[in-house]
Amino acid sequence: MYPYFALRAIGIKIPSYVANFITTIQFSQMLIGFGVNITSWYLQRKYY
């Protein structure tokens, strides 16, 4: 993600599929993190 923004900041055009891929990966990361947090919360309430 950061190299993408750095290249865009210096005026290099990046194909739109790269931006779409980055967005998809970030969204997936958010969903996985959400799942991990919910699972952790559930296990703490169940066993402690």
Contacts in CASP RR format, 6 or more apart in sequence:
PFRMAT RR
TARGET T0000
AUTHOR 0000-0000-0000
METHOD contacts of the structure
MODEL  1
MYPYFALRAIGIKIPSYVANFITTIQFSQMLIGFGVNITSWYLQRKYY
1 22 0 8 1.000
1 26 0 8 1.000
4 14 0 8 1.000
4 18 0 8 1.000
4 19 0 8 1.000
4 22 0 8 1.000
7 14 0 8 1.000
8 14 0 8 1.000
END
